[in-house]
Amino acid sequence: MKQLIHKLFCRGKLSRDEIVYLLGRLDGETRQELYRLAHRKRSEKYGDKVYMRGLIEFSSFCKQDCLYCGLRAGNKAAERYRLKPAEILDCCREGYDLGYRTFVLQSGEDAWYTEEILVRLVRDIKAEFPDAAITLSIGERDERTYRSLFDAGADRFLLRHETASRNLYQSLHPTMSFDNRRKCLSVLQSIGYQIGAGFMVGLPGQTLEDLADDLLYLQDLHPDMIGIGPFIPHSRTPLGGAEAGTIDDTLAMVALARLMVPDALIPATTALGSLDASGREKALKVGANVVMPNLSPLAVRKKYALYNNKICTGDESAACRHCLELRINSAGFSVDMGRGDSLKSLRMKPLTAFHSTSTQ
């Protein structure tokens, strides 16, 4: 087992069968070796830096009906809200004053925000904060919209692939298409975005083979960012009675992702912190290097309920930033409030610089 982990550390690759074998036989000792080497790899690539992103959850409306998500269209009990563009800008102003230089704009798939509205919003944010990066997480749109937003100044796009298993994907996403999801990621990457993909761990029906395919897909895609979190059920969804994913299984996948895509940025997700009080710190110690404190107005935070018992819905933005910084420092890491671009994107700096100049 340790030989496989060391092979992965040195070469960055394992076969599908080797990954499945490893996942099925992880014991306490081999987990610790996996975690140690993932931490070492992240230190080699990024040092002790943890990048802070300011998260703005600007709409809880969603047209999709994913079986696990509290924002699903079929959840008629969900409290819905939309922030106006001026309110989103106010969140960015507050975040900028707190030191953030990346804003993550996240929502359900809400058609109220047309291409025109979103393009104007991105331009306004870039005009006021030209040194800040804009990350969008707004779901599936057509290629023209993706290009328009990039040309307006958007830098990054997060779109989790959710699962690399076609059958599992289709069973969980009755209103969506496995092929279109992958097509969107390919289009976003070809346009020039720094892209983020990722998946959940512990989904009902998920197998070790599925998890191996997730890692291999990420290695082939080579995204700038990888988001991995545990499945946590929401009581008002068809999977409300299902068992949640575990912290140990999720940490193992974070560590393996670090070894297989070593230059990626990997968040210590809020879902990990919701499942375990020290979940984010544990993730940082096994390869993660990003956190995303919430900048959304307090009045709406509880309404963005992807799953039950989400943490940090009642903290002021300044308090949330301060709390996380203390936790990061106590875990042995340092906070970096800069843009925090991926190593992959920095290697393509001339292209990035052209994009920045051409969109301001």
N, C-alpha and C positions, 0 to 999 in steps of 0.2 A: 504493500500500500504506500509506504513512504517513498519507494522507488518511483511509483507513478507520479506522486506529488512533486518530487525533485525533477523528474523528466519534464513535467509541465512548467516548472519554474525556469528550467534551463532552455527549453525549446519553445515554450508557449503553445504547444499543441498536444492533444491526445485524440485518439480515434473515438468514435461514438461508443463502441463497445468498452473501451477503457474508461470513459467518463461514467457510463452506467455501472460498471464494476466498482468504481471508486465510490459513487454515491450510495451504492447498496451496502457498502462495508465500512463506512466511516465510524470509527469508535473515538473515544475520548482522546487517545494519544495521537491518532492520525489527524483528527480535527485541529488539535493544537499545532501540529506541524504545518498543516494547510494554512491556518491563520497566521502563523509566524512568517511563512514565506510570502504570503499575500501582503502582509504589512511591510516586509522588506522590499517587495517590488514597488509598492506605492511610494515608499520612502526614496527609492532610487529615482523614480520618475518625478515626483512632486514634492519631495522633502516632507516637512511636517505641516504644510499649509492645508487649511480647510477654507474653502471658498464660500462666502456668504452670498446668497441670492435673495432679493426681496420678492416674495410671492404675492401676487394680487389675483385673487379668485373673483372674477368680475361678473360672472353670471352662472346661476345654478339651473337655468333652463337647458334642456337637452332633448333633441329629437330622437335619439337612439334609445334602444330598450335592452341594454346589456343586463344579463340576468343577475349580476353580482353588485351592481352600482346603485347607490341610493338616489342618484340624480336621474335614473332611468325614466323615460316618458310615462311608463306604466305606473309609477309611484304617485298616485293622485294625492297622497297625504304630504308630499314634500312641499316645504315652504320655498317658493321661488323668488328670485330677485335678479335685477340687472343694475349694474352701475353705469351711469352715464359717462361718456368720454371725459367730461370735465371732472367727474369724481375719480376716475382712474388716474388722470393727471395729478390730482391732489395727492393720491396715494404715492405716486412717483416722487412728488416734491417732498413729502414727508420722508420717504425712503432715502432720497438723495441727501437730505439734511442729516440723516442718521449714518451716512457713509456708504450706502449701497451704490454699486456701479453696474449691477445687472438687475433688471426687472423682469420677472417671469409673469407673463399675462396668461392666466389659465381660466378656462370656462368649459361648460358643456358645449355640445354642438348646437349653438343658438343662432338661427338664421336672422334674427333681428339685427345682429351686427353684420351688415352687408360688407362687401368688398370696399365700397366707398367709405363707409364709416371707419373700418379698420385701418385702411390706408391713411386716412386723415389723422387718426389717432397715433399711428406709428410715426408719421412725419412730425406731429406736434411734440411727441416725446423726444425725438431725435433733435429737433430744433432747440428745445430747452436744455437737453442734457446730451450734448454731442459726444461726450466721453463715456457714456453709459451704453451697455449692450442691452438689446431687447430680445427676450426669448418668448416665443409664442407657443402656447399649448391649447389649441382650439379645435383639434380634431381634423376630420377629413374635409377638404375643400378641393375645388378644381385647380388644375395647373395654372390657369391664368391668375387666379387669386393668390396662389403661392408666389408667383413671380412678381405680381404687383406689390405684395407686402415686402418681399426682399428688396425690390427696387426702391421702396419707400424708406428702407433702413433697418428692417428686421434682420437680426444676426443669426438667431438660432431657432430651432423648432423641435419641440418634444412631441413624439408620437409613439407611445409604447406599442410594440407589435403584439403584446398581451400573451400570446402563446404561439410557438412555432408549429403546433399540431393543427392541421387543417380541420380535422374532425372536432377537436375540442374547441377551436375558435368558433366554428359555425354553430356548435351547440350552445355556446355562451352568448353569441352575438346574432340573434335572429334577424336583426334589421341591417346587418352589415356583411361585408364580403372579405374573406381571407385574402383573396388576390388583390382587391383594391387597397387593402391596408398596406400590403407590401409595395404595391405600385406607388402609393403616396410617399412612402419612405424613400423609394428610389428617385422619384421626381424631386423631392426636397433636396436630396443629396446632390443631384445633378445640377440644380439651380445654383447651389453654392452655400446653402445653409450649413451651419454646424448642427448636425442632427442628433437627436436622442431617441433611443428605442429602449425596450425593456419588457419585463414580464412580472407576473405574480407567482408566488410560491405557495403551494398547498391548495390549489384550486380543486374542487371536487372532480374526480375522474382523471386528474393529472398523474402521469407515470414518470418513472425515472428516465425512460426513453424520451419523453416529452421535454424534460428538463435538459437532457443532453442536447437535444435538437435546438433548444433555446440558446444555449451557449455557442453551439456551432454556427447558428444563424447570425448571432452577434459578431462572432469572429469573422465571418464572411462579409457582413455589412460594414464592419469597422466604423461604428458611429462615434461621434465625439463624446456622447454622454450615454450612460447606461443606468436606467432606473429599475431597481429590483426591490420589491416589497412583499410582505406576506399577504395572502388573502385574508381579509377580515370581513365577516358577513355583516350585512345590513338587514335589520329585522323586517323591513318592508320590501323585500325582494324575494324572488323565488328561491334563492339560496340562503334565506335568512336563518334557517335551522342547521346549516352545514357547519362542520367543524373548521375553525380557523387554521391557517398555516402556522408553523412553529418558528420561533426565533432562531433555533439552531439550524433548521433547514435553510432559512433565508440567509443567515450569515455564511453558510457554506457556499451558497450560490454567489453571493457578493465576492467572496474570496476567490472562487474559481473564475469569475468574470474579470477580476483584477489581473489574474495570471494569464488569461487568454486574450484580453484586450488591454494590455498594460498602460497604454497612454490615454485611456478614456477617463473622463470625469464621472465619478459614481456617487450619487447622493446617499447620505444616511437619512432614510425617508422618515416622514412623520408617521407613517404606518408602523414602522419598527418601534418608534417611541410610544405609539399608542398600545402596542402589544406588550411592551416591556419598558418599564420606567427608565432603564439604562440602555434601551435598544439602539439609540443613535450613537452613543459612545461606543458600544460594542461593535457597531458597523464601522466606525472610524478606525478601530484597532485591527480590522481584518481587510482593509483596502479601500473603504469609502473616503471621499475627500471633499464633499459638498454638503451644505445644509441650506434649507430654504425657509427662513422665518417669515411669518405672515405679516403683510402690510395692509390686508383688507380691512375695511371699517369694522369695528367691533360689532356693530348692529347686524351684520350679515354673516359673520363667520360661522355660526352654528348652522346656518342654512346650507352651507356647502358641505353636505354630509354624504361623502362617498361610502362610508361605513360607520358602524356604531362606535361610540366612545373615542372619537377623535380628540387628540390633545391640543392645547394651546389655542382654544377658541375664545378664551376670556382675557388674554393678556394684551395690554397696550403694546404697540409696535416697538417702542423704545425699551420696554421691560422685556419683551420677547428677545430682542437682539442682545441685550445685556445678559440675560439668563443663559442664552445659548453660548455666548462668548465665554462665560465662566465655566460652563460645562465642557466646552472644547478645550480650554486651557487646563482644566483639572484632569482631563484625559491624556494630557501630554502633547497637545497640538497647539499651533498658533493660527489665529484668524487672519485671513486675507480678504479685504473688502474690495479689491480691484475687480476688473472684468473677469479675470480667471478663465481665459480662453484655454481650450484643450491643446495639448502638445501637438496633436495632429494639425489643428488649424494654424498654429504658430509656424509649423514647417511650411505652410502655404501662405505665409505672411504677405508676399507681394499681391496675391489675389485678394486677400482680406483688406489690405490697405486700399486697393482700387475700389472695392465695394464701399468702404467707408467714405472715400472721397467723393464717389459718384452719387451718393445718396444724401448728402448734406446740402 
